[in-house]
Amino acid sequence: MTAILQACGKTVIEDPGVMPNPTVEKLYEGCRLAKDNAVDLILAVGGGSVCDYAKAVSVSAYCNEDPWEKYYLRMEDVDNPIIPVGCVLTMVGTGSEMNGGSVITNHAQKRKIGHVFGDNVFPKFAILNPEYTFTLPAYQMVAGFFDIMSHILEQYFSGEDDNTSDYIAEGLLRSLIHSSRIAVKTPNDYEARSNIMWIATWALNTLIAMGKSTDWMVHMIGQSIGAYTDATHGMTLSAISIPYYRHICPYGLAKFKRYAIHVWDVDPAGKTDEQVAAEGLDRMEAWMKEIGLVMNITELGVTEDMLDGIADGSFIMEGGYHTLTHDEIVQILKESAK
């Protein structure tokens, strides 16, 4: 990549070492590098962490104050020059290549926070070639698969109206489930991996959020787990999702019933709404285990003494079917730890 750009007469300043769950210290380093070299394009070559980091640098390099304070604690808008970003994906899951989101971790404060910027921060282009993802380890591949599913469900499980966005979400979910089973058995299956790559982009580019209040509590809890353990993002979501959805199911029963029927092909004949919804979540759990996802937060390094801190660090969202209390978050964490 560097050789190609240099052959085209471009000056390339490399910024290696972007870690999973990019840190605020790395952000400060990237800002200095970009500003000192008057960088006019940031090219993110990697997965969601690299893309998130690139966008964070893009809005922070010319920020006149601490970007962690301004963007991640106070959640303010960008009012300074933005360096444009382009993406070349080597891992799929986050959808970061077609949105304004950027998640940064501050280990000292035990906070992992995402800021969803506006379309002025969207990457200007993204190159999506499934073959670039073929060498990804299985653990990271399936973690990405669940990140995609979680993005869709965070938007799907909100609202009561007959919304076109829900029909689109159900189609994306069915395609993801089908293609994931193929990809786990045959990772180099181009069709399956290309479908998953495309689903990931559409899952979080604002399309299926249209007309939805959206939930995002799984992500808030998962990100707080990540701040304590530095665990792979998709696995923090998978470990918490089933206990969370079983907890809120009674509050959004009609949608959970629809999810079971439309996504998991549950036959509702002779069953109560509660039984249909529960069977849908059971089938979801079976699929998660089938593809090799982490289902227990203790596998991610969570210990009992962390539970209150993780709950404290979880932003409380109000767009889903039930607004959680601190104690409910702790209970959900305990359910995942069983």
C-alpha positions in Angstrom: 0.0 0.0 0.0 2.8 2.4 1.0 4.8 1.6 -2.2 1.7 2.2 -4.4 1.1 5.6 -2.8 4.8 6.6 -3.0 4.9 5.5 -6.7 2.0 7.9 -7.3 4.1 10.8 -5.8 2.4 10.9 -2.4 4.3 11.6 0.8 3.4 8.9 3.3 3.6 9.3 7.1 3.0 6.0 8.8 1.3 5.6 12.1 1.6 2.0 13.1 0.6 0.2 16.3 -3.1 1.0 16.5 -4.4 -1.4 19.0 -7.8 -3.1 19.4 -9.8 -0.7 21.5 -7.6 2.3 20.6 -6.5 4.3 23.6 -6.6 8.0 24.4 -2.7 8.0 24.6 -2.6 6.6 21.1 -5.0 9.3 20.0 -2.7 12.1 21.4 0.2 10.5 19.6 -1.7 10.4 16.3 -2.8 14.0 16.6 0.8 15.2 17.1 1.9 13.1 14.0 -0.9 14.5 11.8 -0.5 18.1 12.8 3.3 18.1 12.8 3.3 16.7 9.2 0.4 18.7 7.9 -1.3 15.5 6.9 -4.1 16.1 4.4 -5.6 12.6 4.2 -5.8 9.8 6.8 -5.9 6.4 5.2 -7.2 3.7 7.6 -6.0 0.2 6.6 -7.5 -2.3 9.0 -10.7 -3.0 10.9 -13.1 -1.0 13.0 -10.5 0.0 15.6 -8.3 1.5 12.9 -11.2 3.3 11.3 -12.5 4.6 14.6 -9.0 5.8 15.5 -8.5 7.5 12.1 -11.8 9.4 12.6 -10.8 10.4 16.2 -7.5 11.8 14.9 -9.3 13.5 12.0 -11.5 15.6 14.4 -8.8 16.0 17.2 -5.6 17.0 15.4 -6.7 20.6 15.2 -8.8 20.7 18.4 -7.7 23.5 20.6 -8.4 21.6 23.8 -8.2 18.0 25.1 -10.3 16.0 22.6 -11.1 13.3 25.2 -12.7 16.0 27.4 -14.4 17.8 24.5 -15.6 14.9 22.3 -15.9 11.9 24.7 -16.9 13.4 28.0 -18.8 16.5 27.0 -19.9 15.0 23.7 -19.5 18.4 21.9 -19.7 18.8 18.1 -16.6 19.5 15.9 -15.9 23.2 15.4 -12.4 22.9 14.0 -10.8 21.7 10.7 -11.3 18.0 10.0 -8.8 15.9 8.2 -10.6 13.7 5.6 -10.5 9.9 6.1 -10.5 7.0 3.7 -10.8 3.3 4.7 -9.5 0.0 3.3 -11.1 -2.7 5.3 -9.3 -5.9 6.4 -11.9 -6.9 9.0 -15.7 -6.4 9.0 -18.2 -5.9 11.8 -18.2 -2.3 13.0 -19.6 -0.5 10.0 -17.1 2.2 10.8 -16.3 2.6 7.1 -19.6 4.3 6.5 -20.5 6.2 9.7 -19.3 9.0 11.9 -18.7 6.8 15.0 -15.5 6.6 16.9 -14.8 4.7 20.2 -11.8 5.5 22.4 -10.7 3.8 25.6 -9.3 5.6 28.6 -7.8 2.9 30.9 -6.9 5.3 33.6 -10.5 6.4 34.0 -11.8 2.9 33.2 -14.0 4.4 30.5 -14.6 3.3 26.9 -16.8 5.9 25.1 -18.1 6.2 21.6 -19.0 9.5 20.0 -21.2 9.4 16.9 -20.2 12.4 14.9 -22.2 13.8 11.9 -21.8 13.0 8.3 -19.0 15.6 8.0 -16.8 13.0 9.8 -17.9 10.0 7.6 -15.0 8.5 5.6 -14.8 10.1 2.1 -14.4 6.6 0.6 -14.1 3.0 1.6 -12.6 0.1 -0.3 -14.5 -3.2 0.6 -12.8 -6.3 -0.8 -13.7 -9.5 1.0 -10.5 -11.1 0.0 -8.6 -8.7 2.3 -10.4 -10.4 5.3 -9.7 -14.0 4.4 -6.6 -14.3 6.7 -8.5 -13.0 9.8 -8.3 -15.5 12.7 -11.6 -17.3 13.4 -12.0 -15.7 16.8 -11.9 -12.2 15.3 -14.0 -13.1 12.4 -16.9 -14.4 14.5 -16.6 -11.5 16.9 -17.2 -9.3 13.9 -20.2 -11.3 12.9 -21.8 -10.7 16.2 -20.9 -7.0 16.3 -23.0 -6.8 13.1 -25.9 -8.6 14.6 -25.8 -6.4 17.7 -25.8 -3.3 15.6 -29.0 -4.4 13.9 -30.7 -5.6 17.1 -29.9 -2.3 18.9 -32.0 -0.5 16.3 -34.6 -3.2 15.7 -35.7 -3.6 19.4 -37.3 -0.2 19.7 -40.6 1.3 18.6 -44.0 -0.3 18.2 -45.0 1.0 14.8 -45.1 -0.8 11.4 -41.7 0.5 10.3 -40.0 -0.3 7.0 -36.7 -0.2 8.8 -37.7 -3.3 10.7 -38.3 -5.3 7.5 -34.9 -4.3 6.2 -33.3 -5.3 9.5 -35.0 -8.7 9.4 -33.6 -9.3 5.9 -30.1 -8.3 7.0 -30.3 -10.6 10.0 -31.5 -13.6 8.0 -28.7 -13.0 5.5 -26.1 -12.7 8.2 -27.2 -15.9 10.0 -27.1 -17.8 6.7 -23.8 -16.5 5.5 -22.1 -16.8 8.9 -22.8 -20.5 9.0 -21.1 -20.9 5.6 -18.1 -18.6 6.6 -17.4 -20.5 9.8 -17.1 -23.8 7.8 -15.4 -22.2 4.8 -13.7 -18.9 5.7 -12.6 -18.3 2.1 -16.1 -18.5 0.6 -16.2 -15.3 -1.3 -19.9 -15.0 -1.6 -20.5 -15.5 2.1 -17.8 -13.1 3.2 -18.9 -10.5 0.6 -22.5 -10.7 1.9 -21.3 -10.3 5.5 -19.1 -7.3 4.5 -22.0 -5.6 2.8 -24.4 -6.4 5.7 -21.9 -4.8 8.2 -21.9 -1.6 6.3 -25.7 -1.3 6.0 -26.1 -2.3 9.6 -24.7 0.9 10.9 -24.7 3.6 8.2 -27.9 5.2 9.7 -30.2 3.4 7.1 -32.1 1.1 9.5 -32.2 3.7 12.3 -34.7 5.8 10.2 -37.9 6.1 12.2 -36.4 4.3 15.2 -35.6 5.5 18.8 -32.9 2.8 19.0 -31.7 1.0 22.2 -27.8 0.6 22.5 -27.8 -0.7 26.0 -25.9 -3.9 25.0 -23.2 -1.6 23.6 -23.1 0.6 26.6 -22.6 -2.4 28.9 -20.2 -4.1 26.5 -18.1 -1.0 26.2 -17.8 -0.7 29.9 -16.7 -4.3 30.1 -14.1 -3.5 27.5 -12.8 -0.6 29.6 -12.1 -3.0 32.5 -10.8 -6.0 30.5 -9.7 -4.8 27.0 -11.7 -7.7 25.7 -12.6 -8.0 22.0 -15.6 -5.8 21.4 -17.8 -8.3 19.6 -17.3 -10.8 22.4 -18.3 -8.3 25.1 -21.6 -7.9 23.2 -22.2 -11.6 22.7 -21.6 -12.4 26.4 -24.1 -9.8 27.6 -26.8 -10.0 24.9 -28.9 -13.1 25.8 -29.2 -12.1 29.5 -30.1 -8.6 28.5 -32.7 -9.6 25.9 -34.3 -12.1 28.3 -34.5 -9.3 30.9 -36.2 -6.8 28.6 -38.3 -9.3 26.6 -41.5 -8.8 28.8 -41.4 -5.0 28.1 -41.2 -5.5 24.3 -43.0 -8.8 23.9 -44.7 -8.1 20.6 -41.4 -7.3 18.9 -39.6 -10.3 20.4 -42.4 -12.5 19.1 -42.0 -10.9 15.7 -38.3 -11.4 15.8 -38.7 -15.1 16.7 -41.1 -15.7 13.8 -39.6 -13.5 11.1 -35.9 -14.1 11.8 -35.7 -17.5 13.5 -38.7 -19.2 11.8 -40.4 -20.1 15.0 -43.8 -21.6 14.5 -46.3 -19.8 16.7 -49.1 -22.3 16.4 -50.4 -23.4 19.8 -47.9 -21.2 21.8 -48.3 -18.2 23.9 -46.6 -15.0 22.9 -44.1 -15.5 25.7 -43.3 -19.0 24.5 -42.7 -17.8 20.9 -40.4 -15.0 22.1 -38.5 -17.3 24.4 -38.0 -19.9 21.6 -36.6 -17.1 19.4 -34.0 -16.2 22.0 -33.2 -19.9 22.5 -32.5 -20.3 18.8 -30.4 -17.1 18.8 -28.4 -18.5 21.7 -27.9 -21.9 19.9 -26.6 -20.1 16.8 -24.2 -18.0 18.9 -22.8 -21.2 20.4 -22.7 -22.9 17.0 -20.4 -20.2 15.5 -18.1 -20.0 18.6 -19.0 -16.8 20.4 -18.2 -16.1 24.0 -21.3 -16.4 26.2 -19.9 -15.7 29.6 -18.3 -12.5 30.9 -15.9 -14.5 33.1 -14.2 -15.8 30.0 -13.4 -12.2 29.1 -11.7 -11.6 32.5 -14.6 -10.0 34.4 -14.4 -10.7 38.1 -17.1 -10.1 40.8 -15.4 -7.1 42.2 -15.7 -5.3 38.8 -19.5 -5.6 38.5 -20.4 -2.4 40.3 -17.8 -0.4 38.4 -18.9 -1.8 35.0 -22.5 -0.9 35.9 -21.4 2.6 36.9 -19.5 3.0 33.6 -22.5 2.0 31.5 -24.3 5.0 30.0 -28.1 4.6 30.6 -30.0 4.8 27.3 -33.7 5.4 27.1 -34.6 4.4 23.5 -35.3 0.7 24.1 -38.2 -1.1 25.7 -37.0 -0.6 29.3 -34.7 1.9 31.0 -32.3 -0.1 33.2 -31.3 0.8 36.7 -27.8 0.3 38.1 -29.0 -2.8 40.0 -30.6 -4.3 36.9 -27.3 -3.9 35.0 -25.5 -5.7 37.9 -28.1 -8.5 37.7 -27.6 -8.9 34.0 -23.9 -9.1 34.4 -24.4 -11.8 37.1 -26.6 -13.7 34.8 -23.8 -13.7 32.1 -21.3 -14.8 34.7 -23.2 -18.0 35.6 
